[in-house]
Amino acid sequence: MTPETDNASIKALITRSLKRPFLLMAFTFNRINRQFREY
């Protein structure tokens, strides 16, 4: 295993773990925005 492929897999892991909370945050933010618009 070369360091390049190792770095690529680590980057993929990081982006995957970062994407999940970000999507959750965007989802909750959209819901909050919708509630504010209704009032």
C-alpha positions as CSV (number, residue, x, y, z in Angstrom):
1,M,0.0,0.0,0.0
2,T,1.5,3.3,-1.1
3,P,1.2,6.5,1.0
4,E,-0.8,8.1,-1.8
5,T,-3.6,5.5,-1.7
6,D,-3.5,5.6,2.1
7,N,-4.0,9.4,2.0
8,A,-6.8,9.0,-0.4
9,S,-8.7,6.5,1.8
10,I,-8.1,8.8,4.8
11,K,-9.5,11.8,2.9
12,A,-12.5,9.7,1.8
13,L,-13.2,8.7,5.4
14,I,-12.9,12.4,6.6
15,T,-15.2,13.7,3.9
16,R,-17.7,11.0,4.7
17,S,-17.7,11.7,8.4
18,L,-17.9,15.4,7.8
19,K,-20.7,15.2,5.2
20,R,-23.1,13.4,7.5
21,P,-23.3,16.0,10.4
22,F,-23.3,18.8,7.8
23,L,-26.3,17.3,6.0
24,L,-28.0,16.9,9.3
25,M,-27.2,20.5,10.2
26,A,-28.6,21.8,6.9
27,F,-31.7,19.7,7.3
28,T,-32.5,21.1,10.8
29,F,-31.6,24.6,9.6
30,N,-34.1,24.3,6.7
31,R,-36.8,23.2,9.2
32,I,-36.1,26.1,11.5
33,N,-36.2,28.5,8.6
34,R,-39.6,27.1,7.5
35,Q,-41.0,27.5,11.0
36,F,-39.8,31.1,11.1
37,R,-41.4,31.9,7.8
38,E,-44.8,30.6,9.0
39,Y,-44.9,33.0,11.9
